[in-house]
Amino acid sequence: MVSMSLLRSIRSMITPAPARADRALHFPETLCAPRGMVAIRLRTMGAEDLGAWNAVRARNASWLAPWESGDPQNGGGLTFQQWLQRQRRDENEGTAIVLLIEFQMRIVGQISLGAITYGSMRTGVVGYWVAQDAIGHGIAPTAVAMLADWALHDDDGPHLHRLEIAIVPCNDRSLRVVAKLEAHREGLRPGYMYVDGQWRDHLTFSLLAEDAPQGFATRLLARHA
């Protein structure tokens, strides 16, 4: 016989919970990297970022193209203003957040936490990119560690338990990021995501809250100083 508590647990995993105001995501106005790490900061986007964001994306179009995800059923893109409106809606509903990565007073990349699930799973999916002229400083692993600390441990974060990172197997640079973070390798997912015009297999990795009780940034700094 299946217990009612088990049935409720299963239902919470497969049935999306209704959006609730108390799940709104509240990210700091600016989150700076801890002392001793590459001096980046994370923050949400605003309308004033349109020019700088477009410029860095244009300069890195060919650099990012092989890893660019998209929706094969949606031919029309969003304007920047529509995208900002979607970001604010997702933050209010507690389902996703997009953050700029800044280094030396300029935008050098982006990191996001999406597909957030609450209830018995409490998980989310991390995505990121860094401009070609900013690589080699440890920006990506630092940004992921900072986001993980906020999402998993911060009193004002969503208190998730697991973060997932999915990587195209030939993306050696991104594989080095998860290696530095000592993420758990979970396996290959065939046809996991639509990337660069086709359904691509992805290797999936995870970070769990108990992996770094003192913080992922602290662990990264200690082991890769």
C-alpha positions as CSV (number, residue, x, y, z in Angstrom):
1,M,0.0,0.0,0.0
2,V,1.3,3.5,-0.9
3,S,1.1,6.0,2.0
4,M,-0.6,9.3,1.6
5,S,2.7,11.1,2.4
6,L,4.4,9.3,-0.5
7,L,1.6,10.2,-2.8
8,R,1.8,13.9,-1.8
9,S,5.6,13.7,-2.3
10,I,5.2,12.3,-5.8
11,R,2.5,14.8,-6.7
12,S,4.7,17.7,-5.6
13,M,7.5,16.5,-7.9
14,I,5.3,16.2,-11.0
15,T,2.8,19.0,-10.5
16,P,4.1,22.6,-10.8
17,A,3.3,24.6,-7.7
18,P,1.3,27.8,-8.3
19,A,3.3,31.0,-8.3
20,R,3.4,32.6,-4.8
21,A,4.6,36.1,-3.8
22,D,6.7,34.7,-1.0
23,R,8.8,32.8,-3.6
24,A,9.9,36.0,-5.3
25,L,13.7,36.1,-5.8
26,H,15.5,38.9,-4.0
27,F,19.1,39.3,-5.3
28,P,21.4,41.9,-3.8
29,E,21.8,45.1,-5.7
30,T,25.4,44.1,-6.3
31,L,27.1,40.9,-5.2
32,C,30.9,41.2,-5.1
33,A,33.3,38.3,-5.2
34,P,35.0,37.5,-1.8
35,R,38.5,38.9,-1.2
36,G,41.2,36.9,-2.8
37,M,39.1,35.9,-5.8
38,V,38.9,37.5,-9.2
39,A,37.2,40.8,-8.6
40,I,33.9,40.3,-10.4
41,R,30.4,41.3,-9.4
42,L,27.0,40.0,-10.2
43,R,23.8,42.0,-10.6
44,T,20.4,42.0,-12.3
45,M,19.9,43.7,-15.6
46,G,18.1,47.0,-16.2
47,A,17.0,49.1,-19.2
48,E,20.3,51.1,-19.0
49,D,22.3,48.0,-19.9
50,L,20.9,47.7,-23.4
51,G,23.8,49.3,-25.2
52,A,26.6,47.6,-23.3
53,W,24.9,44.2,-23.4
54,N,24.3,44.4,-27.2
55,A,27.9,45.5,-27.7
56,V,29.4,42.6,-25.9
57,R,27.1,40.1,-27.5
58,A,27.9,41.5,-31.0
59,R,31.7,41.3,-30.4
60,N,31.3,37.7,-29.2
61,A,28.7,36.4,-31.7
62,S,31.0,33.8,-33.4
63,W,32.6,32.9,-30.0
64,L,29.3,32.0,-28.4
65,A,27.5,30.6,-31.5
66,P,28.5,26.9,-31.0
67,W,27.0,26.9,-27.5
68,E,24.0,29.1,-28.1
69,S,20.7,27.5,-27.0
70,G,17.3,28.3,-28.5
71,D,13.7,27.2,-29.0
72,P,13.2,25.4,-32.3
73,Q,9.4,26.1,-32.1
74,N,9.8,29.8,-31.6
75,G,11.1,31.7,-34.6
76,G,10.5,35.2,-33.2
77,G,12.9,36.6,-30.6
78,L,12.1,39.1,-27.8
79,T,13.1,42.7,-27.8
80,F,15.4,43.7,-24.9
81,Q,12.5,45.4,-23.2
82,Q,10.3,42.3,-23.5
83,W,13.2,40.2,-22.2
84,L,13.6,42.5,-19.1
85,Q,9.8,42.2,-18.5
86,R,10.1,38.4,-18.6
87,Q,13.1,38.5,-16.2
88,R,11.1,40.6,-13.7
89,R,8.1,38.3,-14.0
90,D,10.3,35.2,-13.5
91,E,12.0,36.7,-10.4
92,N,8.6,37.6,-8.9
93,E,7.4,34.1,-9.5
94,G,10.6,32.6,-8.2
95,T,11.3,30.5,-11.3
96,A,14.4,32.1,-12.8
97,I,16.9,34.9,-12.5
98,V,19.5,36.3,-15.0
99,L,22.5,38.1,-13.8
100,L,25.2,40.2,-15.5
101,I,28.9,39.4,-14.7
102,E,31.0,42.6,-14.5
103,F,34.8,42.8,-14.4
104,Q,36.9,45.9,-14.4
105,M,33.8,48.1,-14.6
106,R,32.4,46.4,-17.8
107,I,30.0,43.6,-18.7
108,V,31.9,40.5,-19.5
109,G,29.3,37.8,-19.3
110,Q,26.1,36.5,-17.9
111,I,25.0,33.7,-15.5
112,S,21.5,32.5,-15.0
113,L,19.5,30.2,-12.7
114,G,16.4,28.8,-14.3
115,A,13.9,25.9,-14.2
116,I,13.7,26.3,-10.4
117,T,11.7,23.6,-8.8
118,Y,10.6,23.7,-5.1
119,G,8.8,21.1,-3.0
120,S,10.7,17.9,-2.5
121,M,13.3,18.5,-5.2
122,R,14.4,22.2,-4.7
123,T,16.6,22.3,-7.7
124,G,17.6,24.7,-10.5
125,V,19.6,24.8,-13.8
126,V,22.7,27.1,-14.2
127,G,23.8,28.6,-17.5
128,Y,26.6,31.0,-18.1
129,W,28.9,32.6,-20.8
130,V,32.0,34.8,-20.6
131,A,33.3,37.1,-23.3
132,Q,36.4,35.9,-25.2
133,D,38.6,38.8,-24.2
134,A,37.8,38.1,-20.5
135,I,38.7,34.4,-20.3
136,G,41.6,33.1,-18.4
137,H,40.9,34.9,-15.1
138,G,38.7,32.3,-13.4
139,I,35.6,34.4,-14.0
140,A,33.2,31.5,-14.8
141,P,34.0,29.3,-11.8
142,T,33.9,32.3,-9.5
143,A,30.5,33.4,-10.8
144,V,29.0,29.9,-10.5
145,A,30.4,29.6,-6.9
146,M,28.9,32.9,-6.0
147,L,25.5,32.0,-7.5
148,A,25.6,28.6,-5.8
149,D,26.3,30.2,-2.4
150,W,23.3,32.6,-2.8
151,A,20.9,29.9,-4.2
152,L,21.8,27.2,-1.7
153,H,23.0,28.9,1.4
154,D,22.1,32.5,1.6
155,D,19.3,33.5,4.0
156,D,17.8,35.7,1.3
157,G,18.2,33.1,-1.5
158,P,15.7,30.4,-2.6
159,H,17.2,27.7,-0.3
160,L,17.6,25.1,-3.1
161,H,19.4,21.8,-2.5
162,R,20.8,21.0,-6.0
163,L,22.1,23.0,-9.0
164,E,22.5,21.4,-12.3
165,I,24.9,22.4,-15.1
166,A,24.6,20.8,-18.5
167,I,27.5,21.0,-21.0
168,V,28.0,19.9,-24.6
169,P,30.7,17.2,-24.4
170,C,33.1,19.0,-26.8
171,N,33.0,22.3,-24.7
172,D,36.4,21.7,-23.0
173,R,36.5,25.2,-21.5
174,S,33.2,24.7,-19.7
175,L,34.2,21.2,-18.6
176,R,37.2,22.8,-16.8
177,V,34.8,25.1,-15.0
178,V,32.9,22.2,-13.4
179,A,36.1,20.4,-12.7
180,K,37.4,23.4,-10.7
181,L,34.1,23.5,-8.8
182,E,34.4,19.7,-8.1
183,A,30.8,19.2,-9.4
184,H,29.3,15.7,-9.4
185,R,29.3,14.2,-12.9
186,E,25.9,12.6,-13.3
187,G,26.1,11.3,-16.9
188,L,25.2,11.9,-20.5
189,R,21.7,13.0,-21.5
190,P,20.9,12.3,-25.2
191,G,19.3,15.1,-27.1
192,Y,19.0,17.2,-23.9
193,M,18.9,20.7,-25.3
194,Y,18.5,22.5,-28.6
195,V,21.9,24.2,-29.2
196,D,23.4,25.8,-32.3
197,G,20.5,24.6,-34.5
198,Q,20.2,21.0,-33.4
199,W,19.3,18.7,-30.5
200,R,22.6,18.1,-28.7
201,D,23.7,15.5,-26.1
202,H,24.8,17.1,-22.8
203,L,26.9,15.9,-19.9
204,T,25.2,16.9,-16.7
205,F,26.9,17.9,-13.4
206,S,25.5,18.9,-10.1
207,L,26.4,20.9,-7.0
208,L,24.6,20.0,-3.7
209,A,24.1,22.1,-0.7
210,E,26.0,19.7,1.6
211,D,29.0,19.6,-0.8
212,A,30.3,23.0,0.6
213,P,28.6,23.9,3.9
214,Q,31.1,26.8,4.4
215,G,30.4,28.0,0.9
216,F,31.4,27.1,-2.7
217,A,33.4,30.4,-3.1
218,T,35.4,29.6,0.0
219,R,36.1,26.1,-1.1
220,L,37.1,27.2,-4.6
221,L,39.4,29.8,-3.2
222,A,41.0,27.4,-0.8
223,R,41.7,24.7,-3.4
224,H,42.7,26.8,-6.3
225,A,44.4,29.8,-4.7
